[in-house]
Amino acid sequence: MKHNFVFCILVLLTGQLFAQKVTVGARSSKISNENADGYSSDLDANSDEVKISLGKFLKETGKAKNSGETITITEPVINGTVYNKGFLYATVSGSDVKTRVWIGINKSQWSDAESGSILKELEQMVYRFGIKYYRDKIQAQIDEAQQAADAVTKQSQRTTNEGKSLANKLQSNDQEKVRLEKALEANKLEDLVLKQKIVNNKKSLDSLSMATEKINIVIQGHKERQGKVN
């Protein structure tokens, strides 16, 4: 069972041990049948997990609302400025192992000056998200590995304590064995002494029986003599 425990721990620790690199590229997308410009990054990750993580990430940027496959951010906060007009859009698409994250804007909702600066910020935003996602994922693996290490440490301590307990029991057992062996030798000697005492007792009883018989004969003789007195 302990070997199985160690094997399970080793399986648990097996995972991606290589470092991921986040790359961001400009990409257009269709949002509500309108062209939108933005930036995307391809992540080595599960699309469902990325979508959950991106939703949490975007909540810090504004009011996030899911609409089908698109996340819409209203009243976005960019570089500390709250924009009451214009939305940010984000999409997540992919599979269990590869996922594309895209964040962009519909330029028609923004002035030329705004759209230019915002797109630069979105490029950094996509990059920051990719970095955060990978680091959070690795942190989760670190936490999982630490839990496994703690479990191994606890099991090691339990095994060590068990070993000490077994050693103490063995020592006590050996001491009890010595005591019992001495008691057995003493028992054998006492057995011989008791048997000899029984023999001696029987001899004493035989002697006393013979003495009693002789005394009774003497008593009977005295009585007969007594009866002859006249």
ABEGO torsion letter per residue (X at the ends): XAAAAAAAAAAAABBBABBBBBBBBBBBBBBGGBBBBBBBBBBBBBAAAAAAAAAAAAAAAEBBBBBEABBBBBGBBBGGBBBABEBBBBBBBEBAABBBBBBBBBAAABBAAAAAAAAAAAAAAAAAAAAAAAAAAAAAAAAAAAAAAAAAAAAAAAAAAAAAAAAAAAAAAAAAAAAAAAAAAAAAAAAAAAAAAAAAAAAAAAAAAAAAAAAAAAAAAAAAAAAABX
